[in-house]
Amino acid sequence: MRLEPGLATAFAQVAIANVARPYPHKLDHLLDGPGPLAADHVARHPVFCGAYDWHSSVHMHWLLARVLRQFPAGPVAGEIRGTLAARLTTAGLATERASLSAHAARTFERPYGWAWLLELRAELERLTEVEPLGAGWAAAVDPLARDLAARLAEFVSTARYPIRAGTHANTAFACLLALDYASVCDDRVLMKAILQAANRWYGDDRDAQPAFEPSLTDFLSPILCEAALMAAVMPAEAFAAWFEAFLPDGIGPLAEPPVVGDRGDPQIVHLDGLCLSRAWCLRRIATALGAGESVRLAELWVAAETNFEPALPHTVGGDYVGEHWLASFAALALGEVP
């Protein structure tokens, strides 16, 4: 499991097309073409108005930054630079920031879109090491990222309970992405808030029930996202003990990919994303548990591959309801290029 140059090129081409495609776009309903509401949508979100919905546009921009950093001399590097330069402008991001600052938008994209915006900002920070234009893009995104980081820190600090959904509201997944931003961009307030919230929400959890997953429209595993977050916030030895108590009988059915009944259905196709996000979580959990030989550790690595492989062919070239977002989840699962 690693991002090969050919696959990276295919992912980037999908992302370039997606971020420039304004329709169909999902607000509270689907827009099939221009009109007064559509014009208002594009005016309010001049940067993240493509790729079906706001958050998917954000993580498609992240995908472009990730591919450019990992393959700065790749065959589509110039096209990626042009796309990011045209879209990640100071003026465009200022409009996005103003739109998200409105009182009516105080919960817009919370927490999923917020977390992906923070992950984009973190990736742009890493990109500055290999790309001269990266600093300008990072600076353009930074004011919005700081706003959302502060809002997320307040949210997780005051949230009495976690959200254990298999979809966008999942707090563990959002915190995982936000931790990357907090680390890379040195946001100690957000880091502390997430560490405290994770331990408060999940520290005493025991005996998870893998047989209860998945639900039909899941693209996240509540169990594996929670475990991956705890792997990120706990010392290795403490996490190993927590994980043993959390899944004393192993991951069970989470090792096998779900059956995707209709890839033209925008909700059911979530299950392809579930395969990819499971692979990402399983790799993080296995890495945290160490490199030692054990049946249980081997099970995690095998399960990551087993979940990842059937979803990968559907990341490029499939129905737009999947293609507008799946490649970014695949790239997340594949991680860094060795």
Buried (B, 14 or more C-beta within 10 A) or exposed (E): BEBEBEBBBBBBBBBBBBBBBBBBBBEEEEBEEEEEEBEEBBEBBBBBBBBBBBBBBBBBBBBBBBBBBBBBEBEBBEBBBEBBEEBBBEEBBBBBBEBBEEEEEEEEBBBBBBBBBBBBBBBBBBBBEEBEBBEBBBBBBBBBBBBBBBBBBEBBBEBEEBBBBBBBBBBBBBBBBBBBBBBBBEBEEBBEBBBEBBBBBBEEBEEBEBEEBBBEBBBBBBBBBBBBBBBBBBEEEEBBEBBEEBBEEEBBEBBEBBEBEEBEBBEBBBBBBBBBBBBBBBBBBBBBBEEEEEEEBEBBBEBBEBBBEBBBEBBBEBBBBBBBBBBBBBBBBBBEBE
